[in-house]
Amino acid sequence: MVTLLLDQTQLEIVLSPLERAVTFHRENLRIERETITKVQLTDDAWTWLRGVPNPGTHIPTVLAAGTWKAAGSTDFVLIRRRRPSVVIDLTGDDQYRRLILTTRHGPALTQALRLDVSDEPADVEEIVSTTGAIPTPPTRRRPVIRPRPA
């Protein structure tokens, strides 16, 4: 899972060494916050995939990573299996038109993008936890079913 850092001016996608290898990127991705036009949550990121990896890694339904090029657009993709993901549409970015990322912090990212954050980069999860922007549902205990004595 990628680490997402957000400040007032940019969203930084921090890649681990393994993620750098499969995406063929040497550095983290930095996206200007003003270029983000839409953020969507999805349970199946594979339906958002368009084009072919160039350069990138593709193992169907297991891993899609790297730069994906389609007619007139270039996307950055990091999808792992069928896990919750976020699709970020960009306008005016020099390199990409869309980011598709597998992350469990999608709801926190959408909420953090609506908030005013500090100048210092902070983890998306930390921003939301300190502001209390996303209510967490109460935990329910399941009843214990025990067999009747004979």
C-alpha positions as CSV (number, residue, x, y, z in Angstrom):
1,M,0.0,0.0,0.0
2,V,1.3,3.4,-0.9
3,T,1.8,6.1,1.7
4,L,0.0,9.4,0.8
5,L,1.3,12.7,2.2
6,L,-0.7,15.9,1.8
7,D,0.0,19.5,2.5
8,Q,-1.5,22.8,1.3
9,T,0.2,22.7,-2.1
10,Q,0.8,19.0,-3.1
11,L,-0.1,15.4,-2.7
12,E,3.0,13.2,-2.5
13,I,2.7,9.5,-3.2
14,V,5.6,7.8,-1.4
15,L,6.7,4.6,-3.0
16,S,8.6,1.8,-1.3
17,P,11.7,0.3,-2.9
18,L,9.6,-2.6,-4.3
19,E,6.9,-0.2,-5.6
20,R,9.7,1.8,-7.3
21,A,10.9,-1.3,-9.0
22,V,7.6,-2.5,-10.4
23,T,6.5,1.0,-11.4
24,F,9.9,1.9,-13.0
25,H,9.9,5.2,-11.0
26,R,13.0,6.4,-9.2
27,E,11.3,9.0,-7.1
28,N,8.1,9.6,-5.3
29,L,5.2,11.2,-7.3
30,R,4.4,14.8,-6.4
31,I,1.0,16.1,-7.7
32,E,0.1,19.7,-7.3
33,R,-3.1,20.0,-5.2
34,E,-4.7,22.5,-7.6
35,T,-4.6,19.9,-10.5
36,I,-6.8,17.4,-8.6
37,T,-10.3,17.7,-10.0
38,K,-12.1,14.6,-8.7
39,V,-11.5,11.8,-6.3
40,Q,-13.5,8.6,-6.5
41,L,-13.5,5.5,-4.3
42,T,-13.8,2.1,-5.9
43,D,-13.8,-1.5,-4.8
44,D,-12.6,-2.8,-8.2
45,A,-9.9,-0.6,-9.6
46,W,-9.4,-3.0,-12.5
47,T,-12.4,-1.6,-14.3
48,W,-10.7,1.9,-14.4
49,L,-7.6,0.5,-16.1
50,R,-7.2,1.8,-19.6
51,G,-4.4,1.5,-22.1
52,V,-1.1,-0.5,-21.9
53,P,1.8,-0.4,-19.5
54,N,4.6,1.8,-20.9
55,P,6.7,1.3,-18.8
56,G,5.0,-0.8,-16.2
57,T,4.2,-4.2,-14.8
58,H,1.0,-6.1,-15.4
59,I,0.0,-9.5,-13.9
60,P,-3.8,-9.7,-14.5
61,T,-5.9,-9.5,-11.4
62,V,-2.7,-9.5,-9.2
63,L,-0.7,-6.4,-10.0
64,A,-0.8,-3.4,-12.3
65,A,1.9,-0.9,-11.7
66,G,3.6,2.0,-13.6
67,T,2.7,4.3,-16.3
68,W,-0.2,3.3,-18.5
69,K,-0.7,5.0,-21.9
70,A,-4.0,5.1,-23.8
71,A,-5.1,7.2,-26.7
72,G,-4.5,10.8,-25.6
73,S,-4.0,10.1,-21.9
74,T,-1.3,8.8,-19.5
75,D,-2.2,7.3,-16.1
76,F,-0.2,6.3,-13.1
77,V,-1.4,3.0,-11.7
78,L,-0.6,1.0,-8.6
79,I,-3.3,-1.7,-8.2
80,R,-2.9,-4.8,-6.0
81,R,-5.4,-7.6,-6.3
82,R,-9.1,-6.6,-5.6
83,R,-8.7,-4.2,-2.7
84,P,-10.3,-0.8,-2.1
85,S,-8.8,1.9,-4.3
86,V,-9.0,5.5,-5.1
87,V,-9.2,7.1,-8.6
88,I,-7.8,10.7,-8.8
89,D,-8.6,12.7,-11.9
90,L,-6.1,15.5,-12.8
91,T,-6.4,18.5,-15.0
92,G,-3.3,20.5,-16.0
93,D,-0.7,18.1,-14.7
94,D,2.3,17.8,-17.0
95,Q,2.7,14.1,-16.7
96,Y,-0.6,12.3,-15.8
97,R,-4.3,12.6,-16.4
98,R,-5.4,10.0,-13.8
99,L,-4.0,8.2,-10.7
100,I,-5.4,4.8,-9.7
101,L,-4.0,3.6,-6.4
102,T,-4.8,0.8,-4.1
103,T,-5.1,2.2,-0.6
104,R,-7.2,1.7,2.5
105,H,-7.0,5.4,3.2
106,G,-9.3,6.5,0.3
107,P,-12.1,7.9,2.5
108,A,-9.4,9.7,4.6
109,L,-7.9,11.2,1.4
110,T,-11.2,12.5,0.1
111,Q,-11.9,14.1,3.4
112,A,-8.4,15.5,3.8
113,L,-8.6,17.1,0.4
114,R,-11.6,19.1,1.6
115,L,-9.8,20.3,4.7
116,D,-7.3,23.1,5.0
117,V,-4.1,21.4,6.1
118,S,-0.8,22.8,7.3
119,D,2.3,23.7,5.3
120,E,4.2,20.6,6.6
121,P,3.5,17.3,4.8
122,A,1.5,15.0,6.9
123,D,0.2,11.4,6.4
124,V,-3.4,11.5,5.2
125,E,-4.4,9.2,8.0
126,E,-2.9,11.5,10.6
127,I,-4.7,14.6,9.1
128,V,-8.1,13.0,9.4
129,S,-7.4,11.5,12.8
130,T,-6.4,14.8,14.3
131,T,-9.3,16.7,12.8
132,G,-11.9,14.0,13.5
133,A,-13.3,14.5,10.1
134,I,-14.4,11.0,9.4
135,P,-16.7,9.5,12.0
136,T,-15.9,5.9,12.8
137,P,-18.9,3.6,13.1
138,P,-19.4,2.0,16.5
139,T,-18.2,-1.5,16.8
140,R,-20.9,-4.1,17.3
141,R,-20.3,-7.3,19.1
142,R,-21.7,-10.4,17.5
143,P,-23.9,-12.5,19.8
144,V,-22.4,-15.7,20.9
145,I,-24.5,-18.7,19.9
146,R,-24.1,-21.7,22.2
147,P,-25.7,-25.1,21.7
148,R,-28.4,-26.1,24.1
149,P,-27.6,-28.7,26.7
150,A,-29.3,-32.0,25.9
